[in-house]
Amino acid sequence: EAAKWYRKAAKQGHDAAQYNLGVALVNGRGVAKDEVEAAMWYRKAAEQGYVKAQYNLGVALDDGKGVAKDEA
């Protein structure tokens, strides 16, 4: 049920909820695993300055998980 509340807050722009929803989506915890959607939420949180999301988005870009691989 946590993912439901993360999503509700994430849609309202809450950066920590966006990050936590991304983590849930990557791991398939409470929701179907979806690396593409996870990267989208990481990006939204990262753009607001959420440091953990910036790191996870960087890892996703480096590994090409949920986004096109971009090692630059």
SULJODA-V56483 format. One record per helix or strand of 3 or more residues. SS is the DSSP state (H for helix, E for strand). FROM is the first residue (numbers start at 1). TO is the last residue. If there is no record, write none. Layout:
[[SS | FROM | TO] [SS | FROM | TO]]
This chain:
[[H | 2 | 11] [H | 15 | 27] [H | 35 | 47] [H | 51 | 63]]
